Amino acid sequence: MTEEITGASGMAALAEADAPVFETLVHMTLDTFERSGLDAETYLLARIAALVALDAAPASYLLNIGTAEQLGVPFEKVQGTLVAIAPVVGSARVVSAARNIGVAFDLDLAGAEEA
């Protein structure tokens, strides 16, 4: 039987594995950051906004919000980004993003389904 690995444990397992796809994604991200000319905070908030627009999977939020957290980007700025883009991407995308962020970080979302 295969054990299901989720959240931060899943990303850590993927990072430690011989994972050419993951390595490729890391290199693409590094190259893009350098060429963007943006500071790290702006770059990560733009990426998070794009993830919302694409209705990204929890793993994508884990990687990007986790990196933002490590760089000292306050979570309030991530929340502010969600508020700022809501009129453009729509409430359904923002609610989906909030749920996927909760799943990524194993947050207790009790009652969130009722809202």
LORO-72373 format. One line per 5 residues: number of its first residue (from 0); their letters; for each residue y negated, x negated, z of N, C-alpha, C, O, CB. Coordinates in pm, whole numbers, plus 50000, padded with zeros to 5 digits. Atoms other than C-alpha are relative to their C-alpha. Glycine has a CB too. Example, Ala and Ser with C-alpha at 12.3 -4.5 7.8 and 13.67 -1.06 7.14 Angstrom:
residues 2
0) as) 50119/49911/50000/50450/48770/50780/49880/49910/50000/49882/49806/50066/49997/50099/50125 | 50119/50082/49994/50106/48633/50714/49891/50077/50073/49780/50026/50090/49954/49959/49858
***
This chain:
residues 115
0) mteei) 50118/49915/50000/50000/50000/50000/49877/49911/50000/49872/49810/50070/50000/50097/50123 | 50124/50076/50008/49653/49874/49913/49900/50053/50100/49877/50174/50108/49942/50007/49858 | 50100/49961/49902/49395/49876/50188/49867/50017/49930/49826/49930/49852/49989/49896/50115 | 50130/49976/50061/49063/50028/50083/49894/49924/50078/49885/49935/50200/49967/50151/49996 | 50107/50077/49937/48769/49799/50152/49869/50059/49952/49845/50070/49832/50010/49846/49965
5) tgasg) 50126/49937/50035/48425/49960/50163/49883/49928/50066/49901/49841/50151/50000/50147/50040 | 50122/50050/49938/48066/49877/50250/49986/49850/49992/50027/49788/49894/49995/50043/50143 | 50026/50143/49998/47967/49526/50348/50129/49920/49991/50131/49812/49931/49924/49962/50126 | 49872/50070/50008/48332/49427/50389/50047/49988/49856/50100/49885/49815/50106/50072/50083 | 49961/50002/50141/48398/49519/50028/49921/49898/49920/49977/49828/49836/49983/50137/49938
10) maala) 50083/50097/50072/48106/49312/49902/50037/49858/50042/50039/49768/49958/49850/50026/50027 | 49961/50132/49954/48211/49018/50117/50131/49958/49937/50147/49843/49895/50011/49997/50153 | 49871/50032/50061/48566/49038/49985/49982/49966/49852/50045/49874/49801/50097/50118/50016 | 50025/50026/50141/48437/49052/49629/49933/49864/49982/49967/49789/49891/49912/50111/49939 | 50072/50128/50010/48204/48757/49688/50093/49882/50025/50076/49776/49964/49885/49996/50100
15) eadap) 49909/50109/49967/48486/48547/49834/50113/49986/49900/50177/49881/49894/50057/50021/50138 | 49892/50003/50097/48732/48632/49558/49959/49919/49877/49841/49891/49855/50041/50143/49959 | 50028/50064/50129/48763/48452/49227/49959/50114/49907/50042/50173/49839/50126/49919/49944 | 50051/49881/50070/48543/48714/49062/49899/49961/49894/49779/49953/49924/49937/50098/50100 | 50094/50041/50104/48392/48609/48729/49893/50106/49970/49782/50072/49930/50075/49968/49874
20) vfetl) 50099/49895/50025/48219/48947/48692/49888/49990/50104/49770/49996/50069/50066/50141/50005 | 50099/50011/49893/48046/48911/49028/49913/49876/49979/49791/49882/49994/50069/49994/50137 | 50075/50124/50024/47947/48552/48949/49901/50018/49885/49789/49969/49892/50096/49885/49969 | 50088/49975/50115/47802/48664/48616/49880/50084/50043/49766/50056/50004/50077/50071/49887 | 50109/49915/49953/47597/48934/48787/49902/49921/50086/49780/49940/50075/50055/50119/50081
25) vhmtl) 50088/50083/49917/47462/48685/49040/49913/49911/49913/49792/49901/49935/50083/49914/50098 | 50077/50088/50088/47357/48444/48765/49897/50078/49919/49784/50031/49900/50093/49924/49905 | 50096/49917/50074/47195/48724/48562/49881/50035/50088/49767/50031/50044/50068/50129/49948 | 50106/49963/49906/46998/48830/48869/49907/49882/50026/49785/49898/50024/50060/50050/50131 | 50083/50118/49974/46879/48478/48946/49912/49967/49880/49794/49938/49897/50088/49880/50035
30) dtfer) 50077/50030/50121/46770/48419/48587/49887/50102/49981/49774/50065/49947/50091/50000/49877 | 50100/49895/50018/46587/48752/48573/49888/49987/50101/49771/50005/50067/50064/50137/50011 | 50103/50016/49897/46406/48692/48902/49903/49890/49961/49782/49910/49967/50063/49970/50136 | 50086/50113/50036/46274/48356/48789/49908/50035/49883/49791/49996/49882/50084/49878/49965 | 50080/49966/50119/46154/48496/48457/49905/50115/50023/49810/50133/49947/50091/50033/49884
35) sglda) 50083/49881/49978/45998/48809/48606/49857/49964/50041/49763/50037/50009/50062/50087/50106 | 50133/50036/49951/45706/48626/48765/49957/50081/50120/49842/50069/50165/49900/50016/49890 | 50031/49917/49883/45722/48871/49056/50038/49927/50127/50124/49838/50126/50072/50135/49992 | 49954/50051/49872/45741/48785/49421/50131/50072/50035/50161/50177/49978/49892/50020/50113 | 49867/49948/49969/46081/48854/49580/49997/50145/50046/50082/50224/50006/50066/49914/50106
40) etyll) 50008/49862/49950/45974/49172/49759/49977/50099/49887/50047/50200/49877/49889/50013/50105 | 50031/49911/50112/45823/49334/49449/50120/50010/49906/50154/50118/49859/49876/49951/49923 | 49884/50004/50088/46122/49228/49241/50112/50089/50054/50169/50168/49979/50050/49855/49984 | 49891/49921/49943/46374/49384/49479/49965/50148/50008/50051/50233/49986/50035/49949/50138 | 50040/49859/49997/46174/49706/49522/50005/50062/49860/50041/50178/49845/49859/50014/50060
45) ariaa) 49989/49950/50138/46155/49740/49143/50146/50024/49964/50178/50124/49898/49936/49900/49900 | 49857/49984/50027/46532/49690/49121/50054/50125/50071/50133/50200/50014/50078/49874/50046 | 49954/49883/49926/46590/49953/49390/49952/50128/49932/50026/50225/49923/49949/49995/50146 | 50052/49884/50074/46367/50196/49200/50083/50026/49875/50113/50141/49843/49852/49979/49963 | 49918/49985/50121/46569/50132/48885/50139/50054/50036/50195/50134/49961/50013/49866/49926
50) lvald) 49870/49949/49957/46893/50193/49076/49994/50150/50026/50087/50223/49991/50047/49927/50126 | 50016/49856/49976/46763/50532/49186/49996/50075/49868/50063/50178/49852/49871/50028/50082 | 50013/49935/50130/46669/50622/48829/50135/50008/49927/50159/50101/49850/49899/49926/49913 | 49870/50005/50065/47021/50529/48716/50110/50070/50080/50224/50078/50035/50040/49857/49975 | 49902/49939/49910/47195/50711/49005/50114/49901/50027/50231/49933/50008/50056/50131/49941
55) aapas) 49906/50111/49981/47365/50383/49096/50100/50026/50112/50080/50111/50198/49923/49873/50029 | 49893/49994/49900/47678/50338/49302/49957/49932/50129/49866/49848/50129/50128/49936/49946 | 50034/50062/49871/47666/50244/49671/50002/49847/49999/49918/49785/50063/50095/50050/50104 | 49991/50147/50001/47771/49884/49600/49873/49936/49947/49833/49829/49993/50118/49955/49916 | 50125/50054/50055/47455/49829/49395/49889/50003/50105/49810/49909/50114/49957/50080/49877
60) yllni) 50100/49992/49893/47238/49947/49685/50031/49898/50108/49940/49835/50162/49996/50141/50060 | 49961/50096/49897/47435/49733/49927/49952/49861/49963/49896/49789/50046/50152/50001/50020 | 50040/50133/50046/47369/49423/49722/49849/49982/50003/49799/49882/50056/50053/49975/49859 | 50145/50015/50013/46999/49486/49657/49925/50026/50130/49833/49951/50163/49949/50093/49895 | 50068/49974/49873/46892/49640/49987/50042/49896/50102/49961/49855/50186/50031/50142/50051
65) gtaeq) 49956/50107/49911/47102/49386/50173/49922/49872/49977/49882/49804/50072/50149/49973/49981 | 50079/50119/50033/46922/49106/49990/49857/50018/50046/49797/49925/50101/50003/49973/49848 | 50137/49973/49956/46585/49270/50060/49989/49984/50151/49893/49926/50201/49955/50142/49958 | 49999/50012/49854/46673/49293/50428/50004/49853/50043/49933/49812/50134/50119/50076/50061 | 49990/50142/49967/46772/48926/50437/49869/49926/49975/49838/49829/50044/50112/49935/49918
70) lgvpf) 50128/50064/50031/46436/48834/50284/49885/50055/50083/49770/50014/50066/49969/50017/49853 | 50102/49947/49910/46250/49035/50547/49920/50117/49946/49814/50149/50000/49908/49892/50036 | 50069/49882/50052/46149/49333/50333/50026/50115/50097/50142/50151/50119/50047/50035/49853 | 49980/49891/49905/46091/49614/50583/50063/50122/49933/50029/50156/49819/49866/50040/50064 | 49934/49882/50056/46313/49919/50530/49897/50109/49967/49921/50191/49878/50106/50054/50096
75) ekvqg) 50105/49902/50029/45993/50127/50539/49948/49985/49857/49906/50083/49796/49885/49985/50101 | 50045/50021/50138/45898/49970/50206/50103/50055/49901/50067/50103/49794/49975/49850/49973 | 49896/49938/50084/46232/50078/50058/49980/50151/50001/49985/50215/49896/50144/49962/50050 | 50026/49857/49989/46164/50428/50188/49875/50038/49921/49874/50139/49852/49984/50041/50147 | 50124/49974/50074/45811/50412/50046/50022/49998/49850/49962/50075/49776/49894/49898/50038
80) tlvai) 49966/50007/50143/45954/50314/49709/50068/50130/49957/50037/50183/49850/50092/49878/49970 | 49932/49873/50033/46180/50622/49715/49899/50114/49993/49907/50199/49904/50108/50032/50105 | 50103/49896/50001/45881/50842/49800/49913/49987/49874/49881/50087/49810/49911/49991/50127 | 50088/50023/50115/45669/50684/49525/50064/50042/49868/49995/50092/49779/49961/49855/49993 | 49937/49969/50129/45926/50737/49250/50056/50142/49991/50095/50186/49884/50111/49902/49973
85) apvvg) 49944/49864/50000/46043/51085/49354/49938/50093/49896/50013/50164/49829/49983/50061/50137 | 50055/49910/50101/45793/51270/49132/50041/49963/49857/50039/50048/49767/49849/50000/50011 | 49963/50045/50134/45907/51064/48833/50148/50023/49973/50184/50077/49868/49967/49851/49981 | 49856/49990/50023/46286/51058/48877/50058/50133/50046/50166/50172/50001/50072/49887/50071 | 49953/49871/49953/46322/51389/49059/50067/49992/50136/50121/49888/50175/50094/50060/49901
90) sarvv) 49946/49997/49864/46438/51495/49400/50151/49981/50002/50203/49922/50097/49965/50131/50066 | 49855/50015/50000/46805/51510/49301/50041/49854/49998/50137/49816/50066/50061/50073/49880 | 49968/50143/50005/46808/51138/49218/49970/49932/50133/50046/49845/50177/49922/49931/49888 | 50038/50061/49873/46632/51047/49542/50099/50040/50109/50137/49957/50192/49857/50039/50040 | 49901/49955/49901/46871/51258/49751/50133/49928/49976/50197/49884/50071/50020/50155/49992
95) saarn) 49877/50073/50033/47167/51101/49569/49989/49854/50043/50085/49798/50096/50028/50008/49849 | 50021/50140/49958/47020/50755/49631/50010/49987/50151/50073/49894/50201/49863/49949/49951 | 49995/50005/49854/46974/50829/50000/50144/50010/50049/50185/49939/50141/49915/50113/50062 | 49859/49987/49963/47336/50939/50023/50076/49872/49967/50153/49823/50050/50065/50120/49927 | 49930/50123/50040/47461/50632/49833/49960/49881/50087/50043/49795/50115/49971/49969/49854
100) igvaf) 50044/50105/49907/47252/50404/50055/50072/50018/50133/50118/49921/50194/49845/50004/50020 | 49927/49972/49876/47407/50574/50357/50146/49959/49992/50200/49900/50086/49991/50147/50034 | 49861/50040/50020/47756/50523/50216/50011/49847/49998/50100/49791/50060/50056/50059/49868 | 49996/50146/50013/47681/50158/50130/49991/49931/50136/50059/49831/50160/49886/49952/49911 | 50023/50064/49870/47567/50079/50483/50074/50071/50113/50048/50046/50230/49852/49997/50031
105) dldla) 49916/49930/49903/47818/50308/50655/49916/50071/50106/49945/50063/50226/50097/49903/50066 | 50088/49927/49909/47541/50520/50806/50056/50138/50028/50121/50197/49941/49857/50010/49942 | 49956/49865/49965/47618/50845/50986/49906/50100/49934/49788/50109/49969/50004/50020/50154 | 50083/49905/50074/47494/51114/50752/50030/50143/50043/50009/50235/49964/50022/49984/49850 | 49971/49867/49950/47601/51411/50965/49879/50090/49987/49770/50055/50031/50047/49994/50144
110) gaeea) 50110/49905/50019/47390/51708/50873/49924/49978/49872/49850/50067/49829/49907/49992/50115 | 50073/50029/50124/47256/51543/50558/50049/50088/49886/49972/50122/49796/50014/49853/49961 | 49945/49917/50105/47487/51752/50341/49941/50140/50004/49936/50208/49901/50151/50008/50011 | 50055/49866/49984/47327/52069/50480/49858/50010/49949/49811/50120/49920/50005/50042/50144 | 50141/49997/50040/46975/51970/50377/49983/50029/49854/49871/50035/49805/49933/49868/50032
***
